[in-house]
């Protein structure tokens, strides 16, 4: 370990014993030159450990004749990347270099096989402190009351939030992802000043707040899905408080970035990751790639996130030293995050097979009606096929109870339309299975917001 790495490790250990307020002050004071040097040091240490101890990286670098002693930045690895398919195919054992204390799984994927990711308790504390500092900067204080509606099943976000609130020493109620009306009736007794949940769930809760009356809230935090600016503004009008969005993935321990009060992109967690854009276009948009810098159990080298975005390096007026990740524009793997959940073509194909009389072709489009996401499912079937809508609903309920639960909670609308056989693939064209029609509208929302700011 280099001298700089030893010093940074000592600072990190000391930071775990101090208040988030002090951590936040340090974060504001760090010069970019120090961050760049620290990233280089942490990266070279991580790379060498991965090459020595991880069966996957050791073999990949051997096949590519990579001399890790000569690599100082992830971009010097050329066309080498780690993918989600690598994690599914090889399993976590091929990546683990230290003793794990806990594990989480991906909440959504293009495959029915989830990705498993292992972590240490030290890493949990580390990401908890980083999240605590970010929440402190947004205004969270010890006297606040936080109620979380995050789903705890195999998902990393509730654990990170719990760790962050332990550092902040504020009162915390973990409600879980229950029906928003039940949440409203039970949470109002605590009068929480901060509410945390998924964007579509918070949007539904906000409808109830408009009907029954909100209580004073300092701010809301949403993570796990993307959210349109129109939906954000509707939530903010209902509560009279800002809604901040978090960006993370299970593979990244849920802590890639969080918006500041300006709501102009996610401030990057540059102390713990190096960010790149793979194959950017003329505007700098491409697939986000990140490398972990402080993981001692299961590091990831140049992990392809499948999220299309760009990096923003211009300073933010909030004063934080970090660059930003612009709002996610799309996915490379056809996975769509919406009120239904994290959906991909295989989900609908599975349900389609359970519907008697349905053909092989189908198409789904996602839109937003100003209140919630709308999932429109076009199913090819012969005219004599009956009860297709009921059959789809029965199959969805049996095969995917989480998606059914979200439908019952009115987090999205599901519309099933029967169309004639062959109508979806006219002219022999390739059939695009899942179409997210929200992108164009949300890009207009983003431009309008930028013009007003």
N, C-alpha and C positions, 0 to 999 in steps of 0.2 A: 504494500500500500504506500502511495506517495505521501510526502509531507503534507501537501494540501489536502489530500484525502483524509489523513489522520486528524488534521485540524478541523475539517468540516464535520467529521464524525463526532469529534468532541463537542463541537458547537451544537450539533443535532441532538446529542444525548442531553446536553444542558437545556436545550430548548424544550424538551419533553417535560422538564420540571418547572417551566415558567408559564406565566399566564399568556393566553392568546393575545392580550393587548400588547404585551412586550414583543411577541412574535410579529404582530402586525406592524409595529413601529420599525422592527428590523427589516421586514419585507419592503417597506417604503423607502428605506435608506440604502439598500444594496445597489451598488452601481452595476450596470450591464456588463462591464468588463470583468467584474468578479464572477458574475453568473456564468459567463461564457467560459472562463477558466475552470470553474467548478464543474461545469457540464463535461468539458474535455476530460478532466481527471476521473470523474465518476464513470464516464463512458468507457475509458480504456480499462479501468478496473473491472467493470461489469463484463466487458467483452472477453477479457482474459479468463475470468472465472467461468464464464459460459463455455468457452472453448475447451477448458480443462476438465470441467465436471459434467456438462450436459451431453448426453449421448447424441442428441439431435444436432446440436451446434458443432460438436467435435467432428461428426461425420460430414456435415455440410461443408465446413471449412476445409476439411481434408480433400474432399472431392473437388473443391474450387481452388485448391492451392492458396488459400488465404493465410498470410502471415500476420497474425493478430498483433504482433509487436510493432508493425508498421502502420496500423490503422489508428487514426486519432479522431475520426468523425464517421458517423454511420454512412454518409454518402459515399465514402471511399470503398464501401462493400459492393459497389456497382449494381448489378441487377439482382442481388440476393435480398430476399424478403422472407419474413415468417408470415404464414397465413392462418386463418381460422381452420382451414382444412387440415393443415399440419397438426394443429392441436387436437382435432377430432381423430385423425388417423393414427397419430403416434401416441396419444394419451399424455397426461401430465408427467408421467414417469420419465419420459424422454427429455424433459426440460428442467426437471427439478435438480438443484445443486445444493440444497440445504434441507434442514429438518422442517417440515411443515407443521403448523399448529391448527390450521383451519382451511376450509375449501368452500368455494362458491361455484355456481354454474351459470352459464349464459341464460338470460331470460327470453331470448328470441334469437332465432337462427334460421338459415335457409335449409337446414337439415333437421329431422326429428331427433338427431343425436346432439345433445348439448355439449358445449365445451366446458371442461372442468379446469379450474385454475386454483392453485395452492398458494397459501400465504403464511407468514409468521405473525405472531402477536406483535412483534416489534414493528412490522410493516403496517399493521392495523393502527397502532398508536401513531405512527408517523403520518399516515394519511388522515387520521383523526385530527391531529394538531394542525395540519395544513388546511383542512376544512374548517376547523374552529377559527383560525386566523381570518379566513375568507369571510365567514359568517360575521365575525366581529367587525370587519371592515364595512359590511353591509348594515351594521347597527345592532346586532344581537348582543344582549348583555345578560348578566347573571340574574337580574330580576325578571327576565322574560319567561313566559310559559310557552313551550313548544309542543304541538301535537302533530304526530307523524301518521300519515295514512299509507306509508309504503308497505307493499306486500313482502313479507319476510321469507317466503319460500325460496330457498337457495340463492337469494338475491343479495348482493354485496352492499347496496345502498343503505339499508337499515342499520347494518353493523357500523358503517363509517359514520353515519349520523349520530348513532349512540356514542361512539368514541369521541366525536367532536363535542357533543354536549357535555360529556364528562369533563373535558378540559375547560369548557365554559362555565361549568357548575350551575347550569340553570335547570329549572324544573321541566321534566319531559314525560309526556304520555305517549305510549306507542299503541295506537288504535288498530293498526293494520288496515288493509284495504277492504273496508266494509262498505255497505251501501251508503251513499252520501247522505241520505236523509237520516239514517240511523246515526251516522257520524255527527251530523249537525245537532241532533237532539241530545247526544251524549257529551259532545265536546263543549257545547255552550255553557255547561256547568263549570268548566275549568276556565272559561274566558281566555283561550290561548291568544297570545300576541303574535305568534308566528305559526303558520300552517305549512306543512310539507307534504307533497304527494306527487302523483303523475299529472301531467297537464290536462288530459282529458277528464280525469277524475276531479281535479280542482275546478274545471269548467262546469261540471255538473253540480258540484257543491255550491258554486257561485250562483247558479240559477236558483237554488233553494234559498240562499242568502238574500237574493233580490226579492223573493216572494215573502219570506218570513222575517227578514231584517238581519243585517250583519251586526257583529259586535266590533269594538275597536281592535284593529289588527295593525301591527307595525309593518309587516311585509309577508309575502308568501314565497315559497321556493318550490320549483317543480323540476323533476328530473325523470329520466327513463324514456321520454318521447320528445319529439320535436313539437313545436307549437307555433301556430300562425300569429302574426301580429294582431290580427283582428280578434282572435280568441284571447290573447293576452290583455288587450284593452277592455274586453268585456269583463274579464275577471277583475281588473283593476277598478272599473267603474262600480262593480258590485260591492267591493270591500273598501273603496277609497284608499287603497294601499297598493304599492308596486308589487309586481310578480317578477321574480328573478329566475332565470333558467340555469340549471347545472348541466354540464356535459361530461359524460363518463361512459365507460364500458366495464363490464366485469373483468375483462382481461387487464384493464388499467387500474383496477381496484376502485372504480367509480370516481376518480378524482383527476380528470384531465383539465377541467377548467370550470369557472363560474363567472357569471356576469357581474359587473360592477353596477353602480347606480345609473350609469349612462346607458346600460342595456345595448351596447354596441359591440357584441361579440363576447366570447368566453375568454377571460384572462387565463393564459396558459400556466400550467404548473411546471414552470421551467426548472425548478429545483430538483424535480424528480423524473423529468422526461426530456428527451430531445425530439422535436417535431420536424417532420419533413412533408413535402407534397410530392407524391409520385406522379411523374409524367404530367406536369401542369400545362394547361392551355395558355393562350396568349394573355388571358386575364389572371393567370395564376391559380385557376381552379383545377383541382385534381383530387386524388385519393389521399386522405390524411394517413400518414405513417408515423408511428412513435416508437421510441426505444426507452425502456425503463432504465433508470440510473441508480436506484437505491434498493433494488430487490435482492434479498439474500436467499430466497427459496426458489422462485421460478421466474427468472428474468426473461424478457422478450426483446429480441434484437430486430429492429425494423419491422414491427408488426403492422400489417395492412389492416386498417380499421374498416374498410369498405364504405366509409363516409366521404362524400364529395364536398369539399369546402376549399378555403384558401387561408393562408396565414397573413395576419395583419401585424406588421412590425412598427408602424407609426405609433408614437407615444399617445397614450390615452390621457385625457384631461383630468382623470381621477388621480393621477400621480403614481400609480403602481408601475414598477419597473418592467413587468412582464409584457411580452407580446400577446396577441390574441388569436384565437381561432374564430373565423367568421361563422355565422350561422350555417348549420348543415343544410345543403341544398338537395342532396339525393343520396341513394345508396347504389353501389356498384353491383350488388348481388341480388337485386330485386326484392330484398327485404324492405317492407314498408312499416313504419311505426305510426300507429294511429290509435284512435279511441278503442278499436277492437283489441289492440295489443300489437305485438311484433309479429307481423304476418308475412308469409312468403308463399310462392306458388304451391309448394307441397301440401300446405294446409288445406287449400281448396280442392286440390286433386284427391286428397284423402276423403273429404266429405263427399265429393262428387261420386266416388266409387260406391258409396253407401246409399245412393239415391236410385231406386229402381226406375228404369226407363230413360235415365239421363245419358246423353252421348259423351264422347270423349273430350269434346271441346267446350270451353267455358272462358269467360273473361270477367275480371273484377276491376272496377274503377272506384277510386277514393276521392270524395269531394268533401266540402264543408258547407253546411247550410247556415252559418252564422251562429249556431248554437252548439253543434257537435259534428263529428265526422260522419259521413254517410258512405256505407259500403254497398255498392250496387253490383249485384252478382248476376251476370247473364249466363243462363244455362241452356244448352241446346237439347231439345227433346221433341219427340214426335207429338202431333196434335192430340193423339189419344192418351198420352201420358197425363195422369191426373195427380193432384196433390203434391206437385213438385216443391212448392213453398214449404208445406208442412214436413215433407221428407227431409228437406235441407235443414230445417230447424231441429228436427229430432236427431239427425246425424251430428250436427254441430254440438248439441247438448251432450251427446254420449262421448264423442271423440275429443272434444276440446272444451272441458268445463270452465276453464279460465275465460275463454272468449265468450262463452254463454253467460258467465257471471257479469262480464262487462256490458253485455246486451241488456241483461236484467236491470243493471244499474243505470241504464240509459246513457252510457258513455259514448254510444254510437247508434246509428240507425242501420238496419240491415234490410235491403230491398232485393228480392229475388224476382228476376224476370225470365220467363221462358221464351226462347227464340227458336225459329225453325232450324233444323239440321243444316249445316253448311253455311249459315249466314255470317258466322264470325270469321270465317277464313275465305272470304270472297277473293277471287283472282289468284288463289293459291299462295297468298301472302303469308309470311311468318306471323304467327299469332302471339302478340304480346299479352301475357297472362294478367299481370297486375299493373294498372295504370294509376299513378298518383297525380290527380288533376289539381291538387292544392298548390303545387310548386309555382306555377305561373302567377297565380293570385298573390301568393306570399312574397314573391320577388317584387311585385308592385308595391305591396305593403312596406317592404324593407326600403325600397327607393323613396317612397313617400315619407317614411320616418326619417331617413337620412336627409332629405331635403328640408324637413322641418327643424332638424337639430342644428 
